[in-house]
Amino acid sequence: MGKVFTIPVTPDPGRRKRERSTDPRYVEGQRLLVEAMRYLAQSDPVQNKEAIHLLSEHFRTQFRMTDSPLRMQ
């Protein structure tokens, strides 16, 4: 069996976390994915079910929850 080495790091309460700023490219990418899913769902939802699912999975895994295509900042 191998040994696991950990290097303990004590948290620094004085260190402030950096504020995340919304990248317009991510928001635009989200908006395009949402529009593509809407188009596919309106044209033929049964036949395009797999494509919608694929886009939905990409949408949910590639973007931060704080970025939203519905709120333009």
N, CA, C and O atoms as a MOPAC input file, in Angstrom:
PM7 MOZYME 1SCF
protein

 N      0.84100 1    -1.19000 1     0.00000 1
 C      0.00000 1     0.00000 1     0.00000 1
 C      0.87900 1     1.24300 1     0.00000 1
 O      1.92100 1     1.29000 1     0.65300 1
 N      0.43800 1     2.23600 1    -0.74000 1
 C      1.16000 1     3.49700 1    -0.78400 1
 C      0.71400 1     4.42200 1     0.32900 1
 O     -0.38900 1     4.29100 1     0.85900 1
 N      1.56300 1     5.33800 1     0.66900 1
 C      1.23600 1     6.32500 1     1.68500 1
 C      0.72700 1     7.59200 1     1.01100 1
 O      1.18600 1     7.96600 1    -0.06800 1
 N     -0.21000 1     8.23100 1     1.65300 1
 C     -0.75200 1     9.49300 1     1.15600 1
 C     -0.18300 1    10.61500 1     2.01000 1
 O     -0.33100 1    10.62300 1     3.23200 1
 N      0.46000 1    11.54700 1     1.35700 1
 C      1.02500 1    12.69000 1     2.06300 1
 C      0.13300 1    13.90000 1     1.83000 1
 O     -0.25100 1    14.19400 1     0.69800 1
 N     -0.18400 1    14.58100 1     2.89000 1
 C     -0.94600 1    15.82300 1     2.77100 1
 C     -0.11300 1    16.95100 1     3.36100 1
 O      0.60500 1    16.77500 1     4.34500 1
 N     -0.22500 1    18.07800 1     2.75100 1
 C      0.45700 1    19.26900 1     3.24700 1
 C     -0.63600 1    20.19000 1     3.79200 1
 O     -1.35000 1    20.82500 1     3.01600 1
 N     -0.77100 1    20.26600 1     5.09600 1
 C     -1.84300 1    21.09400 1     5.66200 1
 C     -1.58200 1    22.58300 1     5.43400 1
 O     -0.46600 1    23.07500 1     5.60200 1
 N     -2.62700 1    23.26600 1     5.05600 1
 C     -2.55500 1    24.70800 1     4.85800 1
 C     -3.64500 1    25.32800 1     5.70700 1
 O     -4.82500 1    25.01700 1     5.54800 1
 N     -3.25000 1    26.19000 1     6.59300 1
 C     -4.24900 1    26.84400 1     7.42500 1
 C     -4.89300 1    27.97600 1     6.63900 1
 O     -4.20100 1    28.72800 1     5.95300 1
 N     -6.20100 1    28.10100 1     6.73300 1
 C     -6.87900 1    29.17500 1     5.99700 1
 C     -6.49900 1    30.54500 1     6.53900 1
 O     -6.29900 1    30.72200 1     7.74000 1
 N     -6.40500 1    31.49200 1     5.64800 1
 C     -6.07900 1    32.86300 1     6.02500 1
 C     -7.37300 1    33.66600 1     6.02900 1
 O     -7.87700 1    34.02300 1     4.96400 1
 N     -7.92500 1    33.95900 1     7.21400 1
 C     -9.20600 1    34.67500 1     7.25400 1
 C     -9.12100 1    36.09700 1     6.71700 1
 O    -10.14400 1    36.67800 1     6.35400 1
 N     -7.93800 1    36.66000 1     6.66100 1
 C     -7.77300 1    38.02600 1     6.16200 1
 C     -7.78800 1    38.10100 1     4.64500 1
 O     -7.98100 1    39.17200 1     4.07000 1
 N     -7.58500 1    36.96900 1     4.00300 1
 C     -7.54100 1    36.94400 1     2.53300 1
 C     -8.96100 1    36.96000 1     1.98000 1
 O     -9.78500 1    36.10800 1     2.31100 1
 N     -9.22400 1    37.93000 1     1.14600 1
 C    -10.55300 1    38.04900 1     0.55800 1
 C    -10.59100 1    37.30400 1    -0.75500 1
 O     -9.61600 1    37.28300 1    -1.50600 1
 N    -11.72200 1    36.69600 1    -1.01900 1
 C    -11.87600 1    36.00500 1    -2.28800 1
 C    -12.07200 1    37.01700 1    -3.39600 1
 O    -12.69100 1    38.06400 1    -3.21000 1
 N    -11.53700 1    36.68200 1    -4.54000 1
 C    -11.64900 1    37.55200 1    -5.69700 1
 C    -13.06900 1    37.49800 1    -6.23400 1
 O    -13.64700 1    36.42100 1    -6.37300 1
 N    -13.61700 1    38.64200 1    -6.53000 1
 C    -14.95500 1    38.71000 1    -7.11600 1
 C    -14.91400 1    38.19100 1    -8.53900 1
 O    -14.02800 1    38.54700 1    -9.31600 1
 N    -15.87500 1    37.34800 1    -8.87500 1
 C    -15.96800 1    36.85600 1   -10.24500 1
 C    -16.70800 1    37.87500 1   -11.08900 1
 O    -17.73600 1    38.41800 1   -10.68200 1
 N    -16.17600 1    38.12000 1   -12.25100 1
 C    -16.87900 1    39.00500 1   -13.16400 1
 C    -17.44100 1    38.14400 1   -14.29300 1
 O    -16.81500 1    37.17100 1   -14.71500 1
 N    -18.59100 1    38.50100 1   -14.76200 1
 C    -19.23900 1    37.74400 1   -15.81300 1
 C    -18.53600 1    37.99400 1   -17.13500 1
 O    -18.35900 1    39.13700 1   -17.55700 1
 N    -18.14100 1    36.91200 1   -17.77600 1
 C    -17.50400 1    36.99500 1   -19.07700 1
 C    -18.60600 1    37.02600 1   -20.13400 1
 O    -19.39700 1    36.08700 1   -20.21200 1
 N    -18.67700 1    38.07000 1   -20.93900 1
 C    -19.74900 1    38.18100 1   -21.93000 1
 C    -19.77200 1    37.02200 1   -22.92500 1
 O    -20.82400 1    36.70000 1   -23.47800 1
 N    -18.62200 1    36.39800 1   -23.15400 1
 C    -18.58400 1    35.25800 1   -24.08500 1
 C    -19.36200 1    34.07000 1   -23.53600 1
 O    -20.04300 1    33.37200 1   -24.28700 1
 N    -19.26400 1    33.83300 1   -22.21700 1
 C    -20.00800 1    32.74000 1   -21.61700 1
 C    -21.50700 1    33.00200 1   -21.68400 1
 O    -22.28800 1    32.10800 1   -22.01000 1
 N    -21.89900 1    34.22100 1   -21.37700 1
 C    -23.31300 1    34.57400 1   -21.40000 1
 C    -23.85800 1    34.45600 1   -22.82500 1
 O    -24.96600 1    33.95700 1   -23.02500 1
 N    -23.09000 1    34.91100 1   -23.80700 1
 C    -23.51700 1    34.79000 1   -25.20400 1
 C    -23.60700 1    33.32500 1   -25.61400 1
 O    -24.52200 1    32.94100 1   -26.34300 1
 N    -22.67700 1    32.51200 1   -25.15800 1
 C    -22.72200 1    31.07900 1   -25.44400 1
 C    -23.94900 1    30.42200 1   -24.85700 1
 O    -24.57600 1    29.57900 1   -25.49800 1
 N    -24.29500 1    30.80400 1   -23.64100 1
 C    -25.50900 1    30.28600 1   -23.01700 1
 C    -26.73400 1    30.68000 1   -23.82100 1
 O    -27.61400 1    29.85900 1   -24.08000 1
 N    -26.78000 1    31.94800 1   -24.21200 1
 C    -27.94400 1    32.43500 1   -24.95800 1
 C    -28.11000 1    31.66800 1   -26.26200 1
 O    -29.22700 1    31.30900 1   -26.63300 1
 N    -27.01000 1    31.41500 1   -26.96000 1
 C    -27.07200 1    30.67200 1   -28.21100 1
 C    -27.54000 1    29.23300 1   -27.99400 1
 O    -28.31700 1    28.70000 1   -28.78700 1
 N    -27.06600 1    28.61300 1   -26.92200 1
 C    -27.51300 1    27.24600 1   -26.62900 1
 C    -29.00200 1    27.20800 1   -26.31500 1
 O    -29.71000 1    26.30400 1   -26.75900 1
 N    -29.47700 1    28.18600 1   -25.55100 1
 C    -30.90100 1    28.24400 1   -25.22200 1
 C    -31.72800 1    28.44500 1   -26.49100 1
 O    -32.76400 1    27.80400 1   -26.66600 1
 N    -31.27600 1    29.32600 1   -27.37000 1
 C    -31.99800 1    29.54800 1   -28.62900 1
 C    -32.01100 1    28.29100 1   -29.49000 1
 O    -33.02400 1    27.97600 1   -30.11400 1
 N    -30.88500 1    27.56700 1   -29.52900 1
 C    -30.81700 1    26.33100 1   -30.31400 1
 C    -31.77600 1    25.28200 1   -29.75500 1
 O    -32.45700 1    24.59100 1   -30.51300 1
 N    -31.82600 1    25.16400 1   -28.42200 1
 C    -32.74100 1    24.18700 1   -27.80700 1
 C    -34.19700 1    24.56500 1   -28.08300 1
 O    -35.02300 1    23.69600 1   -28.36000 1
 N    -34.50900 1    25.84700 1   -28.00700 1
 C    -35.87600 1    26.28900 1   -28.30700 1
 C    -36.25300 1    25.98400 1   -29.75300 1
 O    -37.35300 1    25.50400 1   -30.02800 1
 N    -35.33700 1    26.26500 1   -30.67000 1
 C    -35.60200 1    26.01500 1   -32.08100 1
 C    -35.84500 1    24.52500 1   -32.33300 1
 O    -36.79400 1    24.15000 1   -33.02100 1
 N    -34.97800 1    23.68500 1   -31.76700 1
 C    -35.13100 1    22.24200 1   -31.95200 1
 C    -36.42200 1    21.73000 1   -31.33100 1
 O    -37.08100 1    20.85700 1   -31.89600 1
 N    -36.78600 1    22.26700 1   -30.17100 1
 C    -38.00800 1    21.82800 1   -29.49300 1
 C    -39.25200 1    22.26100 1   -30.26800 1
 O    -40.25000 1    21.54100 1   -30.27400 1
 N    -39.20800 1    23.42500 1   -30.92100 1
 C    -40.37500 1    23.90700 1   -31.66500 1
 C    -40.50800 1    23.21600 1   -33.01600 1
 O    -41.62200 1    22.98000 1   -33.48300 1
 N    -39.37300 1    22.88700 1   -33.65200 1
 C    -39.45300 1    22.30100 1   -34.99300 1
 C    -39.93000 1    20.84900 1   -34.94600 1
 O    -40.87100 1    20.49600 1   -35.65800 1
 N    -39.31100 1    20.00300 1   -34.13000 1
 C    -39.74000 1    18.60900 1   -33.99900 1
 C    -39.18700 1    18.05000 1   -32.69200 1
 O    -38.09200 1    17.48700 1   -32.67600 1
 N    -39.92700 1    18.19600 1   -31.60500 1
 C    -39.39400 1    17.80300 1   -30.30200 1
 C    -39.09200 1    16.30700 1   -30.17800 1
 O    -38.15900 1    15.92300 1   -29.47100 1
 N    -39.86400 1    15.46800 1   -30.85200 1
 C    -39.64400 1    14.02400 1   -30.72500 1
 C    -38.36500 1    13.60600 1   -31.44500 1
 O    -37.54000 1    12.88800 1   -30.88100 1
 N    -38.20300 1    14.04700 1   -32.66600 1
 C    -37.03300 1    13.66700 1   -33.44800 1
 C    -35.75600 1    14.34100 1   -32.92700 1
 O    -34.67100 1    13.77100 1   -33.04500 1
 N    -35.87000 1    15.51600 1   -32.36800 1
 C    -34.69800 1    16.27000 1   -31.90100 1
 C    -34.41800 1    16.07300 1   -30.41600 1
 O    -33.62100 1    16.80800 1   -29.83400 1
 N    -35.06500 1    15.09000 1   -29.80100 1
 C    -34.91800 1    14.87800 1   -28.35700 1
 C    -33.45800 1    14.64000 1   -27.96100 1
 O    -32.99200 1    15.20000 1   -26.96900 1
 N    -32.73300 1    13.81900 1   -28.72200 1
 C    -31.33000 1    13.53400 1   -28.39500 1
 C    -30.45400 1    14.78300 1   -28.52800 1
 O    -29.56800 1    15.00900 1   -27.70400 1
 N    -30.69600 1    15.58000 1   -29.54500 1
 C    -29.91400 1    16.80800 1   -29.73600 1
 C    -30.18400 1    17.79100 1   -28.60500 1
 O    -29.26300 1    18.43300 1   -28.09800 1
 N    -31.44100 1    17.90700 1   -28.21500 1
 C    -31.79700 1    18.79900 1   -27.10200 1
 C    -31.13300 1    18.32300 1   -25.82000 1
 O    -30.63300 1    19.13000 1   -25.03600 1
 N    -31.12900 1    17.02000 1   -25.60900 1
 C    -30.49600 1    16.45700 1   -24.41300 1
 C    -28.99500 1    16.75300 1   -24.41300 1
 O    -28.43700 1    17.12200 1   -23.38000 1
 N    -28.34400 1    16.59400 1   -25.55900 1
 C    -26.91200 1    16.86700 1   -25.67200 1
 C    -26.60100 1    18.33600 1   -25.35800 1
 O    -25.67600 1    18.63500 1   -24.60300 1
 N    -27.37100 1    19.23200 1   -25.93700 1
 C    -27.16200 1    20.66300 1   -25.67200 1
 C    -27.43500 1    20.99000 1   -24.20900 1
 O    -26.73100 1    21.79900 1   -23.60400 1
 N    -28.45400 1    20.36100 1   -23.64900 1
 C    -28.79900 1    20.60000 1   -22.25200 1
 C    -27.66800 1    20.14700 1   -21.33300 1
 O    -27.33300 1    20.84500 1   -20.37600 1
 N    -27.07800 1    18.98800 1   -21.61200 1
 C    -25.96000 1    18.50300 1   -20.80500 1
 C    -24.76800 1    19.45900 1   -20.89600 1
 O    -24.12400 1    19.75400 1   -19.88900 1
 N    -24.48300 1    19.93300 1   -22.09000 1
 C    -23.38100 1    20.88100 1   -22.26900 1
 C    -23.65700 1    22.17200 1   -21.50700 1
 O    -22.77200 1    22.73300 1   -20.86200 1
 N    -24.89200 1    22.62700 1   -21.59400 1
 C    -25.30300 1    23.86600 1   -20.92500 1
 C    -25.11500 1    23.74700 1   -19.41900 1
 O    -24.62500 1    24.67200 1   -18.77100 1
 N    -25.50600 1    22.60800 1   -18.86800 1
 C    -25.44400 1    22.44000 1   -17.41700 1
 C    -24.03900 1    22.20900 1   -16.90500 1
 O    -23.75500 1    22.51500 1   -15.74700 1
 N    -23.14800 1    21.67900 1   -17.72900 1
 C    -21.81500 1    21.35200 1   -17.23100 1
 C    -20.76300 1    22.39300 1   -17.56100 1
 O    -19.71700 1    22.41500 1   -16.91200 1
 N    -20.99000 1    23.25400 1   -18.53700 1
 C    -19.94600 1    24.16200 1   -18.98900 1
 C    -20.03800 1    25.57200 1   -18.42900 1
 O    -19.11300 1    26.36100 1   -18.62200 1
 N    -21.11200 1    25.91300 1   -17.74800 1
 C    -21.28800 1    27.29200 1   -17.33800 1
 C    -21.52900 1    27.40500 1   -15.84400 1
 O    -22.07900 1    26.50200 1   -15.21300 1
 N    -21.10600 1    28.53100 1   -15.29400 1
 C    -21.36900 1    28.81600 1   -13.89000 1
 C    -22.84200 1    29.15200 1   -13.71000 1
 O    -23.48800 1    29.70600 1   -14.59900 1
 N    -23.34600 1    28.80700 1   -12.55500 1
 C    -24.76100 1    29.08200 1   -12.27700 1
 C    -25.02500 1    30.58000 1   -12.14600 1
 O    -26.16300 1    31.01800 1   -12.31400 1
 N    -24.00300 1    31.36500 1   -11.85100 1
 C    -24.23200 1    32.79500 1   -11.68200 1
 C    -24.37600 1    33.51500 1   -13.01700 1
 O    -24.94300 1    34.60600 1   -13.07700 1
 N    -23.86000 1    32.90400 1   -14.09900 1
 C    -24.03000 1    33.49800 1   -15.42100 1
 C    -25.39600 1    33.09600 1   -15.94600 1
 O    -25.78300 1    31.93100 1   -15.85000 1
 N    -26.11300 1    34.02900 1   -16.48700 1
 C    -27.45200 1    33.73100 1   -17.00300 1
 C    -27.66200 1    34.42000 1   -18.33000 1
 O    -27.36200 1    35.60600 1   -18.46800 1
 N    -28.18400 1    33.68100 1   -19.32900 1
 C    -28.45500 1    34.31200 1   -20.60600 1
 C    -29.69700 1    35.19900 1   -20.55100 1
 O    -29.95100 1    35.97600 1   -21.47100 1
 N    -30.45900 1    35.08100 1   -19.48200 1
 C    -31.68900 1    35.84400 1   -19.36500 1
 C    -31.45400 1    37.21800 1   -18.75400 1
 O    -32.27200 1    38.12100 1   -18.93000 1
 N    -30.33800 1    37.38600 1   -18.03200 1
 C    -30.00000 1    38.67800 1   -17.43900 1
 C    -28.77400 1    39.20600 1   -18.14800 1
 O    -27.68300 1    38.65800 1   -17.99000 1
 N    -28.93100 1    40.23300 1   -18.90500 1
 C    -27.76900 1    40.85900 1   -19.54800 1
 C    -27.21900 1    41.90100 1   -18.58200 1
 O    -27.95900 1    42.74600 1   -18.07800 1
 N    -25.91900 1    41.83100 1   -18.33000 1
 C    -25.31900 1    42.75000 1   -17.34600 1
 C    -24.46600 1    43.76500 1   -18.02800 1
 O    -23.87800 1    44.62200 1   -17.36700 1

